[in-house]
Amino acid sequence: MTRIELAKKGIITDEVKVVAAAEGITPEQLSEDIAAGFSTIPINRNHRITPVGIGRNMRTKINANIGTSKDMISIEGEMEKLAVLVKYGADAVMDLSTGGPIRELRAMMLKRAPIAVGTVPIYQAAVEAAEKKGSIAKMTADDLFAVIEEHGAEGVDFVTVHSGLTMRAVERLKKEGRILDIVSRGGSFLLEWMIYNEKDNPLYEQYDRLLEIAKKYDMTLSLGDGMRPGCLADATDRTQIEELLTLGELRDSAVENGVQVIIEGPGHVPLNQVELNVRLEKEICKGAPFYVLGPLVTDIGMGYDHITAAIGGAVAGAAGADFLCYVTPSEHIRLPTIEDVKEGVIVSKLAAHAADIAKGIKGAMDADIKMARCRKALDWNGQIACSLNPDKVREWRAEIPPTETEVCSMCGEFCAIRTVERALHKAK
């Protein structure tokens, strides 16, 4: 049985107990939330990793994307990125490869990753169709489902599938007048296929087939937002909501059939619309875990999009989003370097942590209180240990060393903390 089916029967698994203990909630409550589709533990039957929960009453989790393209192919390079993103606290990793030895890279990632691994199967299906048949549009539904089956059999824990991108949504898109019609790569592949073949999306029309594969491997479906806005001006429009309505219906069908589901969200969203987008998803999709890319709250942050995404991610998380997809400084420019991956993970972790404090997640503020106590005690080793990037703090402190070791080189002898402690001690 799948995790949802076990939960519906009142069977509390060891995975549920492990996640509940880590999150400070009861196994009974977590099991009920999994049964209802409010939470998920994305682990394929064929993948052995420490379970992590995503959803209601749990810490906001983050995902990091890596992968090759024709312009940058290095399996070992991607494995170095994997090691870095795990070191700095990513809860999941997605392989978005579109070039080179895609299968070999995925196999290596599944072997080495101690965290959940996700993929977007249509990338491989589209690349192979282009190479073997000369066009993505000549891909067949069987080609696509064969790749999804392949990923499931290999142990992929969650797959992004753009099942909500229907012909109805395409017709609405044509009338919408967007600046950027579709920026989702998977969405663009499906749009081309649908228009060329004059058929609806096979991931929608044959959704039962998709559920069968997911159920076979207890693989979580991440229902992708192929119509997500690619700029602020297109945010929260009728095309986006049209797809979200369909995703809500598909969510119901998945949960009824014992398949775990995550809903993916935008994208590029003005700051004042971020909370609205979370509330819409939670209402339309009946509380399903919400996975957001950022969202980026401005379009002009090239080179700094990890920051614009962290701003949006913190607001989204505080409003109820459950899973943040990191954005690196090189978003919209090039494939990320190892340093880009590290920066992307750290700022995303900061956004998730800030959101957890705002949501009142049990224990979320413990690390902040510990940091504050270390600062009061002028305990620099303690402060370094509490930071998300101890190496950077240690390096920067050494670059301009203070004359007096217990303070920093900014305030020096005029350290406010030391001055106040001295004054209060004298007053006593």
N, C-alpha and C positions, 0 to 999 in steps of 0.2 A: 504493500500500500504506500501511497505518497504521504508526505508530512501532513497535508490537509486532511486526507482520509483518516489517518491515525488520530489527528487532533479531534476530528468530528466524532470519533468513537470514544473519546476521553482517554486515549492512551498517551501518556507523557513520556517522550523518548529521552534518551541520554543527551542528545543534542539540545533539546529544549531545556533540560536541567542546567547544562553548561552555560548556555546563553543567558538564562534567567539569573543565574548566580553572578555572571559578569555585569549584568545590567541592574542588579538590585531589585528585581521584581520576582513575583512568584511564578513557578513553573505552570501552575494552573491557569493564571491569567494570560501568560504568553501562549499557552496551548490554545486557549479560547480565541485569542487574537489571530493566530494562524488559521484556525478553522473558519473564522469570519472574513479572512482576507485582509485584515488590518496590518499584519506583520508577516515577514517571510524569513526563512533561513536558507539562503541560496547555496545549496551543495548538491552536486550531481551524485548519483549513486556510485559512479565510477571514479570519484575524486576524493581523496582523503586529506582533509584540512581541518583546522580548528574552526568550529562553527561560529558564525557571527550573525546576529539578528539585525534586521532592518525594519523599522516600523514604529508602531505606537508605544509610547512610554520608554523608548530606548534612545541611547546616544545617537546623534546625527552622524552618519557614516560618510566616508568619502571614497571615491573611485578615481584611479589614475589611468589614463590612456597611454599606451605605447604601440609600437608597430612600425613596419617598414613600408617604403614606397619604392618605385623604380629608381628614384633619385638618391635613395639612401638605404642600402641593404647591408645589414650586419647583425647576425643572430647574437653574437657575443656582445655587441653594443647594446642590443635591446635587453639582454640578460643583465648587463650592468645597470641599466635603468630600472629593471625589475628589483634588483638588490637595493638600490637607493630608495625607491618608493616604499618598499617594505620597511627599510630602516627608519624612515621618517613617518611611518604610521598610516599608510593607506590601508583601507579595509578591503579593497577589491582592486583588480586590475582588468582592463579590457585590451584585447589585441585587435587593433584596427588596421592590420596589414593589408596593403593592396599591391605589393610587389615583392619579388624575390621568392624564396622557398617558404611560402605561407604555411604549409602543413608542418614543416620541420620546426619553424619558429613556435607554432602553437603547441606542438608536442613538448618542446623544451620548456615552454612557459608552464604548462600543466604539470610537468615533472618537478620544476623548481619552486613554483609559487606556493607559499604556505597560506595564501589567502584565496578568496573566491576569484575565479577567472571567467570573464565574459567575452563574447564575440559578437560580431554583426555578420551572420552567415551570408547575407546577400553580397557582401564585398567579394568574398571568394567566388561565389557563383557568377557574379558579373565579370570579374577578371578572367575567369576561365571561359566564359562565353565569348568575350572579346578576343581572347587568344585563339580559341578553337573554331569559332563560328564567324568571327569577323565583326561581331556587334553584340552589345549587351542586350539589345532588343530581341535577339534570336535565342536568348536563354528560354528554356521551357520551365513550366511549373515543376515538372519532375526533377529538373536540374537543381532548382532551388531547394526543394524538399530533401533531395539526396544529400545536399551539403548540410542542412540542418540536422538530419539524422547522423551524419558523420561527426558533427561537433558534439552531439549528445552522446554518442557511443564512446568518444574519446575522453569524455569527462568534463566538458564545459559546463560551468555551474549556472550561468544565465546568458540568454541570447537576446539581443535587440532585434525585434521584428516589427516592421512598420505596417501592421495590419489595419490601422485606422485610415490609411491613405486610400480612399475609395474614389470611384469615378464621380460620385456625388460631390466629394470634396474638391476634386479637380475642376468641376464645373463652377463651383463657388469661387475657387481661386481665380479663374479666368475673368470673373466679374468684379473681383475685389479691388483691383488697381494697386496692388502692392508695389513697393519699390524693388524689393528682393523677393521674387516669387517663392523659390524653395532653395534653402541653403543646406538642408540635410543631404548628405551624399547618398545614403540609402534611399531617401525619398526621391532624389533625382533619378536614380537608376529605375525605380518602379514607375515613375511618371513616364519616362521614355518608353519603357516596356509596354505600359498600358495604352499609350497613344499609338505606338507602332502596331501593336497587335489588336487594337480596338476591343480590348477585354478589360474586365475589372481586375483588381489586385488579387493574385492567387493566395496571398497571405490572409486576405479577407474572405474570399469566396470559398476557400478550402481550409477555413479556420479549424474545423474539426480534425482535419489531418494533422495540423500543427499541434493541437492539444494531445493527440495520440502520441506523438513523438516526445513531447515534453513530459507527459505522464510516464512514459516508458522509463525515462532516466531520472524522474523527479527533478527535471530541469526547470528553473524559473524563467518565465517569459517576462522580458522587459519590453512593454508595448511602446514602441518608439513613436516620436512625434515628428513625422515626416513633413508636417506643415508648420513646424515651429517658426516663429518670426526670426528673421536674420538681421533685423535692425529695429531700433526703437519705434520708428514710424509704423511698422507693421504689427506691433504687439497687440495682443488681446483682440484680434479682429474676428470676423465671422468665420473665416477659413480655419483659423486655429481652433475656435470653439466647435466647429462642425466635426473636426477630427476628434476632439476631446469627448464629444457626445458618443461617438462610435466606440472609442476606447472604453468608456464606461460600460457599454453593453458587452463588449468583449471581456472585460474584467469579470462581469457576472457569470458569463458562460464558463470561463476558466475555473473560477472558484467552485462552481457547481460540479465541475468535472474533476476536481481534486488537483488542479494545477496552480502553483503559486505564481503571483503576478505582481509586477512593479509597473507603475505608470511613469513615462518620461515626459518632462516638461521643458519649457523654453529656458534658455535661448537669450534673446536680447529684449529686455523689458525695462521701461522707465521705473525708477525707484518707487514712485507712488502707486505702481500697478503690481508690484511683486506680491504683496500680501493678498491682493485680489486673486491673482493667478493660483496661489496655493489654496485659497478657500474654494475657488471654483472646482479645482481638481478633487479636493476632499469631498465636496458635495456630489459632484457628478459621478465620481468613481467610488463612492461609498467608503471613503476612508482608506483606500488602497495606498500602500507606500508610494511616495512621490519622489522621483529622481530628477533633479534639475541640473542643467548645464549652466553653471553660474547661479542665477542669470546675470549677464553683463548689463550694467545699468547706464552705460554710455557707449557709443560707437567709435569714439575717437581715441581709445586707449591703446592703440597698437604699440607693442613693446611693454605695455603695463596691464595687459588684459587680465593677468592673474589677480591684480588688485581690483579692477572693476568687477570681476566675477566674485571675488571674496566679499565685496560690499553687498552685492545682490544675494550671495549665498547666505550670509549672516542674517539678512532680513527674511529670506525665504525659510531658513531653518527655524528662526524664531516664530514664524507664522505657522509652522507645522510640516515643512518639507523634511523628508527622512534621510535622503541620500544626495550628496553633492558630487557632481562630476567636476574634478579639478580643471582649471584652465591654466596654461603655462604662459610665461612672458612672450613666447614666440607664436601664440595663437594668431591665426590669420596671416602669418608670415612664412613659416617653414616648420619642418619637423623639429620637435624639441630635442635639445641636447640633454646630457645627464644633469647639468646644472639647472636647466629649465625645469626638468622633472622634479628636482629637489625643491626648487622655489615654489612650483605649482602645488606640490603636496603640502608644504608647510603653511602657505597662506590659506589653503583650503581647510586644513586642520584648525587654523585659527578661527576661520569663519564658523566652522561646525561647533567649535568649543564655545564661542560667543553665543551662538544660537542655543546651545544646551543650557547655558547659564540663564538666558532669558526664558527658556521653557521650564526652568525649575527641575531639570533632570537631577535625580538623586546623586550626590557626590560630585556634580559638575564643577562646583567652585572650590573643591578641596585643594587643587593644585595652586589656585590663585591665592588662597589663604596661606598656603605654605610659602609661596614666593614672597608675600608681604612680610611674613615673619622673618624670613631670611634677609630681606632688605633692612628691616628694623635692626636686626642684629649685625648688619654689615658683613653678613656671611656670604662671601663671593663664591665659594665653592658650592654652597647651597643654591644660590641664584642661578649659577651656570647649569646645575643639575636639573633645575625646574624648567629651564627654557626648552623650546622645541628644537632648537639648533645649538646645542652646547659648543660645538666646534667654532661656530661664528663668534659667539660671545667671548670665548676664550681668546680667539685670535685678535678681535678688535680691542679687547682690554690690554693685550700685550703690545699692540701697535703704538699706543700713547700711554705708557705706564704712569700711574700717579706717583707723586713724591712720597705720599703716605699710603701704605698698602691697603688700609682699611676703607679708603674712599675711592671715588673715581676721578679721572682727570678733568671732568667738566667743572665740578664744584671744588675739588681739592680740600683745602683747609676750611672752606666755608660750607661744607656739607651740611645740609639742612637737618638731616636725620641725626647726625652726631651733635650738632649745635643744640637742638631741642632736648636730646637725651641728657646732655651736660647741664643745661639750664634746669630741667625738671629735677634732676638728681640733686643739684645744689639747693633747690627750693625745698626738697624733702629734708 
